[in-house]
């Protein structure tokens, strides 16, 4: 027995070595691999976590809805099927309704600052946004808000609010209120389904940020794109199963938080630079790229002014404090200079 003591001691030493505790984690998202939200978002974040942990945490990546549809990835994270997953807030408004405040018209005008504001809220343990994630057994690891949504049509440009009447526009979550306020009909569907719907004519158009048009090849079935609308945004979040997160040691948690901060900054700056480049590309493709006239834009904004209040009333009927969520985001935007 005395001869076995050194052997057990050696085994304990080996098991406590950093490389002995290395593990693979799984991450699922809905983005094609060539989508910038994959390359500059989820993949960027995974790589940074692996680098910051010296390889202790590595990832198996399941992109393009390999694990589940975009609207169901959150449940797969909650169930522990995957460790980390993309949570598109517009797809889970029934489970995270207050986070939908970030997508309302007028909230996002500068997506870089808005992303920093939203991320600061998600890191605050007292924030209504953070608490919604915790209630669902999730820990947010990074989040951005997309550039302001524009009108993307398979028809010529419009420059009158009356032109919205009768249009079927793809939307999701609280963006539906903006579409209805304009007199159009909202059609809920995941982003990967937009292409076929526009091609077949079941959609007349969609509200999308400029940066999301090419990844889903929507430009191939698009005739016109507006440039100066502020119809809302979409909250892109990636979250981790809370039990898996809490099982990590402090060093790995710190790496995940640091990677999150870096990814929010990197991804939101990438988005801002990409918008002008893409608009030039669309013009070269023969797509009509246009700005709403000042009178039309003023009328659009007047119609959208009441959307936030309407959303807050809907939250109140559900026993939720929508005004608190709106005020929290407004305060965070003020802190970042809006």
Buried (B, 14 or more C-beta within 10 A) or exposed (E): EEEEEEEEEEEEEEEEEEEEEBEEBBBBBBBBEEBBBBBBBBBBBBBBBBEBBEEBBBBEBBBBBEBBEBBBBBBBBBEEBBBBBBBBBBBBBEBBBBBBBBBBBBBBEBBBBBBBBBBBBBBBEEBBBBEBBEEBBBBBBBBBBBBBBBBBBBEEBBBEBEBBEEBBBBBBBBBBBBBBBBBBBBBBBBBBBBBEBBBEEEBBBBBBBBBBBBBBBBBEBBBBBBBBBBBBBBBBBBBBBBEBBEEBEEEBBEBBBEBBBBBBBBBBBBBBEBBEEBBEBBEEEEBBBBEBEEEBBEBBBEBBEEBBEBBBEBBEEEEBBBBBBBBBBBEBBEEBEE
